[in-house]
Amino acid sequence: MTTSTVKTNLLGLTQQEMEKFFDSIGEKRFRAGQVMKWIHHFGVDDFDAMTNVSKALRDKLKAIAEVRGPEVVSEDISSDGTRKWVVRVASGSCVETVYIPQGKRGTLCVSSQAGCALDCSFCSTGKQGFNSNLTAAEVIGQVWIANKSFGSVPATVDRAITNVVMMGMGEPLLNFDKVVSAMHLMMDDLGYGISKRRVTLSTSGVVPMIDELSKHIDVSLALSLHAPNDALRNQLVPINKKYPLKMLLESCQRYMSSLGEKRVLTIEYTLLKDINDKVEHAVEMIELLKNIPCKINLIPFNPFPHSGYERPSNNAIRRFQDLLHQAGFNVTVRTTRGEDIDAACGQLVGQVLDRTRRSERYIAVRELSAADDMPQSAVNRT
């Protein structure tokens, strides 16, 4: 009786993990660098195409390993050049990846989970519920897919990935180990060679894992704030009931201090009409952030069906921005991109379920438990 061998997916292995893999099969460690360049620099998933690797080793790799990214279900290109990929992951669910070109910058917004358990009230992704954590190969696979695709599109949207933001579907810090591994690959010269200042992790505020993050990596940090006081944030971002603002901001300051450089926290603030866009909210925000080196991104709400929220008027947005500017903050208003393909901030997964007929795969939102206080081995909820 024979049993099939589960092949090792090399796509998600960091340099250290790849070296250990080649050690384990009796090969020299330098092979790790050769294979990583083929995978990440050239987008190769066929071992036979790795011409500087001996035929004997290529045959060995074909028997025990693979390079397998997520399945691309669809790719859409917006009228403004934004692109969105819908990819299916091992759990059968789909996630979305968005590429935003702007001048010489190309920013890729990457998902970390299928769905999200945090249920922020203004986010389309949260309304889908939580399904599964992505593997490291599925996280970095989104970068791999996007990077490979640029040679087949018109020159007007043919841009390199210069920035990666973990701001897609899911809460990255609730898939800690896999996200950290993928971010190491983003920054590794054998991977994508992106500066640590240009790789950003965005969190809604899982305090214990923000503190843990500084022990493993030094990427930029963005905080999804969305409210200047605990009462309102409890409504908009339910995790705030467990980790209120004072505790959260202190953990962010500890992380930024650990970087040992003049780097600032990015504050993400979605403006909701008559909810958090009033003068008094701006005044509270100024007081809340007065001692925190930060830059503020204001995000006008992008509507989705049955959200119950509206986009503020342009006057209200400008008023809020001006108040923060006058207080000395660096403030930008994020331009809505990709809205015609449901790729705007907060809209991810708006059409995935209908397109893939996978709605049964999504489960009800789970109450966030004490698991996020535990090591990552206890956090996985696949």
C-alpha positions in Angstrom: 0.0 0.0 0.0 1.5 3.4 -1.0 0.8 6.8 0.5 1.1 10.0 -1.4 3.8 12.5 -0.3 2.7 16.0 0.7 4.9 18.3 -1.2 6.6 21.3 0.5 5.4 24.6 -1.0 8.6 26.6 -1.4 6.8 29.8 -2.3 6.2 30.8 1.4 9.6 29.8 2.8 11.8 32.6 4.2 15.5 32.5 3.4 16.3 30.8 6.7 13.5 28.2 6.2 14.6 27.6 2.6 18.2 26.9 3.8 16.8 24.5 6.4 14.8 22.7 3.7 17.9 22.2 1.5 19.8 21.0 4.6 17.1 18.5 5.3 17.3 16.9 1.8 21.1 16.7 1.9 21.8 19.7 -0.4 24.1 22.7 0.0 22.5 25.8 1.6 23.5 28.1 -1.3 20.8 26.3 -3.3 18.2 28.3 -1.3 19.3 31.6 -2.8 19.3 30.1 -6.3 15.8 28.8 -6.0 14.4 31.9 -4.2 15.6 34.1 -7.1 13.9 31.9 -9.6 10.7 32.0 -7.6 10.5 35.6 -6.5 12.7 37.5 -9.1 11.5 35.7 -12.2 8.1 34.3 -11.1 9.1 30.7 -12.0 7.0 27.8 -10.7 8.6 25.1 -12.9 11.7 23.5 -11.5 12.8 22.4 -15.1 13.1 26.1 -15.9 15.7 26.7 -13.1 18.6 26.3 -15.5 21.5 26.9 -13.0 20.2 24.0 -10.8 21.4 20.5 -11.7 19.0 18.1 -13.4 19.4 15.7 -10.5 18.3 18.3 -8.0 15.5 19.5 -10.3 14.2 15.9 -10.4 14.5 15.6 -6.6 12.6 18.9 -6.1 9.8 17.8 -8.5 9.2 14.8 -6.4 9.1 16.5 -3.0 8.4 20.2 -3.5 6.3 22.6 -5.5 5.9 26.3 -6.1 2.2 27.0 -5.8 0.4 30.3 -5.5 -3.3 30.9 -4.9 -5.6 30.3 -7.8 -6.5 33.5 -9.7 -10.3 33.6 -10.1 -10.5 37.0 -11.8 -8.5 40.1 -12.5 -10.2 43.5 -13.0 -8.6 46.8 -14.1 -10.2 50.1 -13.1 -10.6 53.1 -15.3 -8.0 54.8 -13.0 -5.4 52.0 -13.4 -6.2 50.3 -10.1 -6.2 46.5 -10.4 -7.9 43.9 -8.3 -7.3 40.2 -8.2 -9.7 37.7 -6.7 -7.8 34.6 -5.6 -9.0 31.3 -4.1 -7.0 29.9 -1.1 -6.8 26.4 0.3 -9.9 26.8 2.5 -12.0 27.3 -0.7 -12.7 30.9 0.2 -11.6 33.9 -1.9 -9.6 36.9 -0.9 -8.8 40.1 -2.8 -5.6 41.9 -3.6 -5.5 45.5 -4.9 -2.8 47.3 -6.8 -2.8 51.2 -6.8 -0.5 53.0 -9.2 0.3 56.7 -8.4 3.1 58.4 -10.2 6.3 56.4 -9.7 4.7 54.5 -6.8 2.9 51.2 -7.0 1.2 50.1 -3.8 -0.1 46.6 -3.4 -2.8 46.0 -0.7 -2.5 42.4 0.5 -4.9 40.3 2.5 -4.0 38.2 5.5 -7.2 36.3 6.2 -10.3 35.1 4.3 -12.9 37.3 5.9 -12.3 39.0 9.3 -13.5 38.3 12.8 -13.3 41.9 14.1 -16.6 43.1 12.5 -15.8 46.8 12.2 -19.2 48.2 11.5 -18.2 50.2 8.4 -16.1 47.5 6.6 -17.5 45.3 4.0 -14.9 42.6 4.7 -16.0 42.3 8.4 -19.6 41.7 7.3 -18.5 38.5 5.6 -17.4 36.9 8.8 -14.2 35.0 9.4 -13.3 31.9 7.4 -9.6 31.1 7.6 -6.0 32.3 8.1 -3.9 32.4 5.0 -0.6 30.5 4.8 2.6 32.4 4.3 2.6 31.1 0.6 -0.9 32.5 0.2 0.1 35.9 1.6 3.3 36.3 -0.4 1.6 34.6 -3.3 -0.5 37.7 -3.8 2.7 39.7 -4.3 4.1 36.9 -6.6 0.9 37.0 -8.7 0.8 40.8 -9.0 4.6 41.0 -9.8 4.3 38.4 -12.6 1.3 40.1 -14.2 2.9 43.4 -15.0 4.5 42.2 -18.2 1.1 41.5 -19.8 -0.7 44.8 -19.3 -0.6 48.0 -21.3 2.3 50.4 -20.5 0.0 52.9 -18.9 -0.6 50.5 -15.9 2.7 48.7 -16.1 4.4 49.6 -12.8 6.7 47.9 -10.3 5.5 47.2 -6.8 7.3 49.8 -4.7 5.1 49.5 -1.5 3.2 46.8 0.2 0.5 47.4 2.8 -1.1 44.7 4.8 -4.5 46.4 4.6 -6.5 44.0 2.7 -9.0 41.5 4.1 -8.4 40.4 7.7 -6.5 41.5 10.8 -2.8 40.7 10.1 -1.9 40.4 13.8 -4.4 37.5 14.2 -2.4 35.6 11.6 0.9 36.7 13.1 3.5 34.0 12.2 2.4 33.7 8.6 2.2 37.4 8.0 5.6 38.1 9.6 7.2 35.4 7.4 5.6 36.9 4.3 6.8 40.4 5.2 10.3 39.1 5.6 10.1 37.8 2.1 8.9 41.1 0.9 12.0 42.8 2.3 14.5 40.1 1.5 16.9 40.9 -1.4 16.3 37.3 -2.5 12.6 38.0 -2.4 11.2 41.4 -3.5 13.8 43.8 -1.9 11.2 46.3 -0.6 12.4 48.8 2.0 11.2 48.2 5.5 9.8 51.8 5.4 7.7 50.8 2.4 6.2 47.6 4.0 3.3 48.6 6.3 1.2 46.5 8.6 -2.2 47.9 9.5 -3.9 46.8 12.6 -7.2 47.5 14.3 -5.5 47.2 17.7 -4.5 43.7 18.9 -2.3 45.0 21.7 -0.4 41.9 22.8 0.7 41.2 19.2 1.8 44.8 18.6 4.2 44.3 21.5 5.2 40.9 20.0 5.8 42.4 16.6 8.9 44.4 17.6 10.7 41.2 18.5 10.4 39.9 15.0 10.4 42.7 12.4 10.7 46.4 11.9 8.1 47.3 9.3 6.1 50.5 9.3 2.9 50.4 11.5 -0.5 51.9 10.7 -3.3 52.1 13.2 -7.0 51.9 12.1 -8.2 54.5 14.6 -11.6 55.7 13.2 -12.8 57.3 16.4 -11.2 59.8 18.9 -12.8 58.4 22.1 -13.6 55.0 23.6 -17.4 55.3 23.5 -17.5 55.8 19.8 -14.7 53.4 18.9 -16.4 50.7 20.9 -19.3 51.0 18.4 -17.2 51.2 15.2 -14.3 49.0 16.1 -15.5 46.4 18.7 -12.0 45.2 19.6 -11.7 48.5 21.4 -13.8 47.1 24.2 -10.9 44.8 25.0 -8.0 47.1 24.2 -9.2 50.7 24.8 -7.4 53.7 23.3 -5.0 54.5 26.1 -3.7 50.9 26.1 -3.6 50.7 22.3 -1.7 54.0 21.8 0.8 53.1 24.4 1.5 49.8 22.7 1.9 51.6 19.3 4.3 54.1 20.9 6.3 51.2 22.3 6.6 49.6 18.9 7.6 52.8 17.2 10.2 53.5 19.9 11.7 50.0 19.3 12.5 50.9 15.7 15.2 53.3 17.0 14.7 55.7 14.0 12.7 58.8 13.2 9.7 56.9 11.9 6.2 57.9 12.6 2.9 56.0 13.2 0.4 56.2 10.4 -3.2 56.9 11.6 -6.0 55.6 9.4 -9.3 57.4 10.0 -12.4 56.6 8.0 -14.8 59.6 7.9 -18.5 58.7 8.3 -21.1 61.3 7.8 -22.5 62.7 11.1 -20.8 59.9 13.0 -17.1 60.8 13.5 -16.6 63.8 11.2 -17.8 66.7 13.4 -15.7 69.6 14.7 -15.8 68.1 18.2 -14.3 64.8 16.9 -11.4 66.7 15.3 -10.8 68.5 18.6 -10.8 65.2 20.5 -8.4 63.7 17.9 -6.0 66.6 18.3 -5.9 66.1 22.0 -5.6 62.3 21.7 -2.6 62.4 19.4 -0.8 65.6 20.5 2.2 63.7 22.0 2.4 61.0 19.3 4.6 61.5 16.2 2.2 60.5 13.5 0.8 61.2 10.0 -2.9 61.0 9.5 -4.7 59.5 6.5 -8.3 60.6 6.3 -10.4 58.1 4.3 -13.9 59.2 3.1 -16.2 56.3 3.6 -16.7 54.2 0.5 -20.3 53.0 0.5 -21.4 49.3 0.2 -24.9 47.8 0.3 -26.7 47.9 3.7 -23.8 49.5 5.5 -26.0 52.1 7.1 -23.3 54.8 6.7 -22.7 57.6 4.2 -19.8 59.5 2.8 -19.4 63.0 4.4 -19.7 66.1 2.2 -16.5 67.5 0.6 -16.9 70.5 2.9 -17.0 68.4 6.0 -13.9 66.5 4.9 -12.0 69.7 4.2 -13.1 71.2 7.5 -11.9 68.1 9.4 -8.6 68.1 7.5 -8.1 71.9 8.1 -8.6 71.6 11.8 -5.9 68.9 12.0 -3.6 70.8 9.8 -4.0 73.9 11.9 -3.0 71.9 15.0 0.3 70.9 13.3 -0.5 67.4 12.0 0.6 66.0 8.6 -2.8 65.1 7.1 -3.8 63.7 3.7 -7.2 62.8 2.4 -7.0 59.5 0.6 -8.3 59.7 -3.0 -10.9 57.0 -3.7 -9.4 54.5 -6.2 -10.8 51.5 -8.0 -14.4 52.2 -6.9 -15.8 51.0 -10.2 -14.3 47.5 -9.6 -15.2 47.5 -5.8 -11.5 47.9 -4.9 -11.8 51.0 -2.8 -10.8 51.0 0.9 -13.4 49.1 2.9 -15.1 47.5 -0.1 -13.1 44.3 -0.4 -15.1 41.2 -0.9 -18.2 43.2 -1.9 -18.7 41.0 -5.0 -16.6 38.0 -4.3 -19.4 35.8 -2.9 -21.7 36.4 -5.8 -18.9 35.8 -8.3 -17.6 32.6 -6.9 -20.9 31.3 -5.4 -19.0 30.5 -2.2 -21.2 32.3 0.3 -21.7 29.0 2.2 -18.0 29.0 3.0 -18.3 32.1 5.1 -19.3 31.6 8.7 -20.8 34.0 11.3 -18.5 36.4 13.0 -16.8 34.8 15.9 -16.5 36.6 19.2 -13.0 37.6 19.7 -11.8 35.5 22.6 -8.8 35.6 24.9 -6.9 33.6 22.2 -5.2 36.8 20.9 -3.4 37.1 24.2 -1.8 33.7 23.6 1.1 32.6 21.4 0.3 32.3 17.7 0.0 28.5 17.9 -3.1 29.1 20.0 -4.5 31.8 17.8 -5.0 30.0 14.5 -8.7 29.5 13.9 -8.8 27.8 10.6 
